[in-house]
Amino acid sequence: MRQTPFERIGGFATVSQIVMDFYDRILDSEKAGDYFEGIDIPSLIDHQTKFISSLLGGPASFSDTHIKRAHEHLNIDAESFDELVVILSETLKDHGVSEDDAALIKGKIEERRGIIVG
């Protein structure tokens, strides 16, 4: 039986480690880190773990409407979004995620650029 990218990566445990590392990196970012001031990071990590898992074929799902509502008040600019994608790419690579699976994640996030950037 063929594995989903979620299963290949190692499921929730691995995705959670990747997401925690990503937030450690993004919080240190001079450009994008400011968007996370005053945010409950443990809850955000839980949410993002489920979101990334869903992008990989895991059991969670998120509608674009939900994603838009979560980001619309932040006024995220394109430069910060680009930095987020770079940091995510580096994090995925450092955790040994295959180029194909990393491209899948980045592509699905890029598909949502228009509802996140605003």
C-alpha positions, 0 to 999 in steps of 0.5 A: 500500500502506498504511503501518504506524505504524512506517513512518510514523514513520520506522522504527527510526532515528526510534523510536531518537531518540525513545526516547533523548530520552525517557530523557534526560527521564525520567532528569531526573525527580524521581519516575520517574528513581530507577527507572533508577539502576544500569541499563545505559541504552544496553541499555535504549534498545535494548530500548525502541526494539524495544518501541515499534517493536513497538507500532507494527507494527514487526518486534519483539515482546514478550510481556506475560510478558516485560514483567511479569518486566522490571518486577515487581522495580521496584515502580513506583507509579501516580504514576511510571507516570503521569509516564512517560506524560506525559513520553512524550507530550511527547517524541512531540509534540516529535518530530512524531509524529501525534496518532493514532500517539501515542495508539496508543502511549500506549493500548498502554502503558496496556493494560500498566499492570496488569503494569508497576505493582506 
